[in-house]
Amino acid sequence: MPHRGWQGPPHSTNYGSHPWAARWGHQRRFVFWRFLFVFGFLSFLFLLAIGILLTLALGPLRAAGVSPDVVVLAACGIPLAFLLLASLVGGWAFRRIGTPIADVMAAADSVAGGDLSVRVRENTPGELGQLTRSFNHMIAELERAEQQRRNLTADVAHELRTPLHIIQGNLEGILDGVYEPSPENITSTLDETRLLTRLISDLQTLSLAEAGQLPLHRVNFSASDLLSDVATSFAALSADLHVNLRVETRGDADRLGLYADSDRMDQVISNLVANALRYTPTGGTVTLWAEALPGGVRLGVEDTGAGIPADDLPFIFDRFWRGDRSRTRSDGASSGLGLAIARQLVQANGGKIYVESQPGFGTRFTIEMDSAVH
């Protein structure tokens, strides 16, 4: 939906029916009368001073032989010329100063009323132009944050609904005698409660990381050891999936020291490996690698899977994003929080994470971190 701008007076009789248009007209009238009062008062004082000066100068001018017509012309022309000049200056000031201020005031009223789609015209130069640009940027950020909040609420509700329905259906089936309270049925219900617990834990971690309140315990450790530990954890799963999981150390192994929260970085690499194994076909390869950088370390997780379409790449770190939207948890799909958590944890540890992918040729996630503190 395009943003509405404050583009001036209405061109149709229906314009005034919009609440934001009414605010726009009210604020401009308010500022106009303020300008009129100020310029009118100053003009009155100036004209009064001119009148007094002309009165005092009338006698000397006559004594000097100046024609009375010239005196009358000066007495009338000077105030009229000043009024014309004051009108021109006042109109210019209102257009260059009053109008932008009125626009910002009207837009602020609309924002206070809950309308985050309004924008102020940005063709004003100078400090007022900077004010309008800053105001529009602020409203755009507020609108983006509000949209993210709504999306998060909808996504969380969607993710919670499925396991809750399964738990409710299983329990009602047992109570109604449809299902036997067998270990299999109870285990199935328990698995859904574990899923809820994991989802809530992931949401809590993500919220704390985004707010900068996630506690971190940074230590010096080896990137090689980190990748080896993760590979060991996923060895059984990769064997079951018939996917080759390997670790590579590129360059000088002595320069692969990291300074970060080892547990959180283990969580990051584990999320990336789990994602890679999920989308790598039988016979494929998932590679964990590390290499030294000047003053840092680069880590990578790459696979020979299906890859990610270019249109999806900008969104893969968003909450609840899934590469294949037709997959469900019953198919083995995740909740869609793993990559969002990975990005936040990497950033919380002072690093950066990137992704490169090409459909049919696999995906590579790259992490750059500071080296160990000696």
KABEL-V745792 format. One line per field, one symbol per residue. ss: DSSP state (@ for helix, = for strand, . for the rest). phi: phi as a letter, one per 20 degrees, with the letter a starting at -180 (. if undefined). psi: psi as a letter, one per 30 degrees, with the letter a starting at -180 (. if undefined). A space follows every 10 residues. Layout:
ss->???
phi->???
psi->???
This chain:
ss->...==..... ....@@@.@@ @@@@@@@@@@ @@@@@@@@@@ @@@@@@@@@@ @@@@@@@@@@ @@@....@@@ @@@@@@@@@@ @@@@@@@@@@ @@@@@@@@@@ @@@@@@@@@@ @@.....==. .....@@@@@ @@@@@@@@@@ @@@@@@@@@@ @@@@@@@@@@ @@@@@@@@@@ @@@@@..... ..@@@@@@@@ @@@@@@@@@@ @@@@@@@@@@ .......=== ==@@@@@@@@ @@@.@@@@@@ @..======= ..@@@.==== =@@@@@@@@@ @@@@@@@@.. ....====== ===..===== ===......@ @@@....... ........@@ @......@@@ @@@@@@@@.. .======... ..======== =...
phi->.fefdedoff dbfegffegf fffgffffff fgffffffff ffffffffff ffffffeffg fffenffgff fffffeffff ffffffffff fffffedffg ffffffffff ffeoeeefce fdeeemffff ffffffffff ffffffffff ffffffffff ffffffffff fffffenfde fegfffffff ffffffffff ffffffffff emdffccebe beffffffff fffdffffff eldfdcccdd nfffddedca efffffffff fffgffffdd fgnecdddcb becfmacddb cccdefncgg fegfdfeffm fcfdfeecff eofefndgff fgffffffen dcccccbbgn cnccdccdcf ffee
psi->klkkljgall glffeffkee eeeeeeeeee eeeeeeeeee eeeeeeeeee eeeeeefeee eeffgkkeee eeeeeeeeee eeeeeeeeee eeeeefeeee eeeeeeeeee efggjgfkkk kggklaeeee eeeeeeeeee eeeeeeeeee eeeeeeeeef eeeeeeeeee eeeeefgekk hleeeeeeee eeeeeeeeee eeeeeeeeee fggkkkiklk lkeeeeeeee eeegeeeeee fhkkklkkjk ajffghklja jeeeeeeeee eeeeeeeegk lkfakkkklk lkljgakklk jllhaflkke ffefgfglkg kkejffklef fglafgfeee eeeeeeefgg akklkklkkf gakkkkkklk llk.
